[in-house]
């Protein structure tokens, strides 16, 4: 497999962990950059060093969120992302060939890129913790389907958008799926016990697990769960108050 190098962006925080991973595939005569990250001079210099003098042949985005994309124009080549890239496309740059897999869920425009037996997962699967589904842009049903699609590829390694590479993809994806379904059960139990707004439910379901700095993200993911439960006929919503549907 072509050489893959990680350049950690200097944007650590509650939502980004240690920072955004920019991935450089260095394979002469050109290099590919996946998720350039924030528009930051220090990060740009680090990415340029990782290129080892190779010109950038392509810049690819897993999705357009502001911790992944803003540096892209400064790399001097056209940026390829959804919807220009579609499911089943193949990106060929020099000696590098990447298969495109459309993986909505975390975001509507989310893509994964497959290099041999490795997958660049963006924010679909992270190296630590769970993934936020960014309601209303994200979609929980689509997210679970996207996990299944990546699992079906049987990759050897995952290169995520945050934290370290994942050496046991099957176990990590199974963990993610189980976590999401367990959270769905918790939310359904909460609305059946007592109706509430999304904000109230987020505090009841997540309050003992996350601090105030992550509660907004928890509420977004909870709203995505509620939308799925409503589509499944398990939850109703009236004037912003969610309740368990009558059987």
N, C-alpha and C positions, 0 to 999 in steps of 0.2 A: 504494500500500500504506500501511496505517496506520503511524504513527511507531513505531519500535522503538528502545528505549534499553537499554543494558547498564549494570548496576550491579555492580561487581566486589566480591565479599565479601572481608573481611579475614581470609581463612583460607588463605594460601599454604602449600604443603608438597609433599612428594614425590608424594602422590597427587592433589593438587588443582592443581598448577602455580601460576600467579599467584593463584589463588583461584577460587571458584565464580561463574559468571555467573548473575546474576538478570536476567531479561528483562522489561522493562515495555513493554507496548503501550499507548501513550497516544492514545486516540481518543475525544474528547468524545462523549457525556456521561460515560463511565466508562473505567476503565483495567483491563487484565488483567495479572496478574503470573504469570510462569512461573518455577518453581524459586526460591522465596524465599530459600533458603540457610540459613546457620547462625543460631541464636538469639543475636544480637549487637546491642547497643544502637546501636553506630556504623553497622552495616549497615542496621538498621531506619530510622534517620534518613536515610540516603542513599536508600533506596527511597522513603521518603515524599517527599523532594525531587524525585525523578524523576517522581512522580505529577503534579506541577505542579498540585496542588490538586484533581485529579480523585478521586472516590471509587473504591475498588477494587470492580469488578463481579464478578471471579472470580480465584481463585488456583488455578493448575494445576500439577501435579507430573509431571515426566517419569518419576521413580521416587522411591522412599522412602529412599534412602541418606542418612546423617546430614549430609553436606555440602550437600544440596539442599533438605531439607524442614523442619527444626525451626522456622524463623521463621514458618511459615505461620499458626499460630493467632493470632499477634499482629497480623495484618493485618485481623482482624475480620470475615472472611466465610468461608463454607463452602469447604473445600478439595476440589477434584475431582481424582481420581487413579484408577488401575486398582485394583480391578476395576469401580468405579462407571462409569468411562469405558471404553468398549470400542471395538474396531476398527470403523471406519466411522461412529462417532458424530460429530456436529457440535456444537460449543460455540458458542452465539451470545450475545454480551455486548454490548449497545448496538449499535454499527455494526460490530463485529468478529465475524468468523466463522472458526472454526478447525476443521479436520478432524482427527480423531483416528486415528492409525495405531499399532496394537499392534506393538511392535518388541522382543520379548524377546531375550535373549542376554547383554548386560551384566548384566542383572538380570531376574528373572522377571516383574516388574511394570512393565517399561519401556514408555513411550509416546513417540511423537513427535507434534508438533503442526504442522499445515500452515497457513500464512497466505499466501494467493495463491500466489506462486512461491517462497516461503521455507519452510524447515523448521527447527523448533527440535528439535535432535537429542539433547539431554541428553548422556549419556555413550556413546551409540551411536557417534558420530563426534566426535572432538575437533579443536580447531583446531591442535593440535601433538601429536606422539607417537602412540602407539597406545592402544587401549582395553583395560582389564583386564576379563576375564570372571570374575565373582565366584563361582567354584565353591564350594558346590554350587548356589547360587541361580541362577547364570548357566548358559548352555548354548551351546556352540560351534556346533552345527548350527543352532540358532535364530538365533544372532548373524549367521552368514553369510547366512541367509535374510532377516533384517531389513535387512542392507546392500543386498541385491538389491531389496527393496521400496522403500527410499528412493531408490535409483538410478532405479527405474522411474518415479518421480514427476517426474524431470527438473527438479529445482529450480534456481533461479538462484543462490541463496545458502543457506548453512547457518548457523544460529545455535547453536553448540555449548555444552555445559555448562561448558567450560573453554577458555581461550585465545581467540584472535580469530575473528571470522566467516570463513567459508570461501567465497571468491569463485568457485572452480572445483570445484563439488561432484562432478562426474563423475570428474575426475582423482583427487580425494581418496578417494572411495569405492573406486575401482579400486585405489588404493595400499593401502588398508586390507585389501581382499580378498586381494590378492597377498601382503601381509605375513603374514596369518594362514595362508594355504596354505603359504607358505615355512616358517613356524615349524612347522607340522604335519609337513612333510617332515624338518626338523631333529630333531624329537622322535622320529619314527619311526626315523630312522637311529640315534639315540642308544640307543633300547631294543633295537634289533637288534644293535648292537655289544656292549652289555653291559646286562643287566637291572639295575634299581635302584628304589629308593623314589622317590616324587614329589620329596622334598627333595633326594635325590642327583641326580636328573635335572635339577632346576631349576638346581642349581649347575653341572652339566656343560653345559647348553644356554645358560643365561643368564649364567653367572659372569663372562664377559669383557665383558658389556654393561651390567650394572646393579650398583649398589652394594648393600651390606647393607640399606639402608633400603627398597629396592624389591624385595628378593628374595622376601619373603612374597607380594607381589602377583604376581610372576612365577610363583611356585609355584601360586597359585590359577588363573592362566590356563593353565599347563601341565596342571593336573589337568583342566580343562575340555577341553583338547585330547586328553588321554588317554581321557576318557570317550567322546568322539566316535570316537577310533580303536578303542576296545574295542567300541563299538556297530557299527562298520564291520567288525569281525572282524580287524583288523590288529594288535591288542595284547591280551595276556592279563594278568590280575592275580591273584596268589596271595599272601595274607597281606601285602598292601601292597607287594609287589614286582612291577614291571611288566616284561614281556618281549615281544619280537616274537612274533606268533602263527606257528605252523608252517604252511607252505604245503601 
